[in-house]
C-alpha cells in the first residue's frame, strides 16, 4: 500500500483544479462549494488552504460571506498564464537573454503570432 506522501498530487495541480472550478462558476464560491465542484475527497480545510494561498498570490479575490469568504478569480486562464510568464521572467537578472532564448524556441506559427502582436501594438 502506498503511503499518503506518495499519493500527493504534483505541485500546482490542486491550485489549477481549484482555479478551474472558480472559472467555471457564475459567481464567487465558498470553500465548501469549491470542494463540491472538485468532486474529490479533499477536506474542506485543504480547499480553504489552497484558496488562502491563491489569495495571497493575488490570483483570487474574496469577500465576506457569513463567517467565511467566497472567492472569485482575478483573471481568466490566459491572463494567469501570462502572469506566470512574467514571474518567471522577473526571476532572472538577464531579461534579454531569457527573452532571446524564449523566442528562439518558438514554433514558426507562434513566432508569426508574436510578430503580428508586436507590430500592431496589441496588449
N, C-alpha and C positions, 0 to 999 in steps of 0.2 A: 504494500500500500504506500503510495506517495505521501510525503508529509506536506503540511499546509504550505510550507515555503516553496515547494516545487509546483504547487498549483497556482501560484500568483501569476497575474497577467503581466505582460510586458509594460514597462513604464510608459505612461501616456495613453494606454489603451482604455483604461477606465475613464479618464478625462474625456477622451474622444467619444466614448459611448454616452456619457452624460451630456456632452455638447450636442450630440445628435438628437437626444430626447428634447433638449431645450429648443433647438432649431425647428423641430417638427411641431412644437406646441404653438397654439394660437394665443397664449397668454403666459405670464410668469408661472413658474411651477415651484411648489414646495418640495423639500427633500423626499417626503413620502410619495408625492406624485411622480417625481423623477424615478424613485425606486420602482414603482409600479410600471413605469414606462420602459425601464430597463429589462424587466421580465426575468431577472436573475435572482439568485439567493443572497444578494448583497444586503447587509444590515443597513438600516436607515442611518445609523451613526457613520458608517463608511461613506454613504452618499453625501451626508452633511459635511464630512471632512473634505471630500472632493470638491463640493460646491464652495466651501470656505476657501480652499486653496485657489480655485479658479477666480473667486472674487478678489483675493489678494494679488493675483497676477493681472487684474484689470480686464479679464476676459468676459466676466459676467457682472451684472449689477444686481442689486437686491432691494426689496422694500419690505417693510414690516408687514407681516400678515399673522394676526393672532399673537401667539407667544414666540413665533419664529419668523422666518423670512421666506419670501418667494423670489426666485431667481429668474433672470432672463439674459440672453446673450447680448453683448455689446456690438458684435459684428457678425456677419454671415461667415460661412465656412471659408470663402475666398479671402475675405478680409483677415481672418485669423491666420491663414497660411502666409499671407503677405507679411503680417506682423511677426510671425516666427522667422521668416527670412531676414527681416530687419534685425531681429535679436541676434541671430547668428552672425550677420554682417558686423554688428556692433561689437562682437566679442573679439574680433581680430584688429590689430593695430594697423595693418596694411590693407586698407579697403580696396585700393587699386588692384593689387594682386588677386585678392579674393574675387572681385568682380570680373577681372580678366579670365580667371580660371572657370568661373561660373559660365561666362559667355562662351568660352572655348568648348564647354561640354554640352551646349545646347544643340538640339537637333536642327537641321536646316529649317524646318517649319517653325519651331519656337524662335529661332533667330529672326525669321521673316516677321513674325508677330511682334517681337520686341522692337525690331527696327521700325515697324509701322507705328507702334505706340509712341516711340521716341520722336518720330517725325511729326506726328500730329499733336504732340504735347498732351495726350490724354493721360489723366492721372486718376 
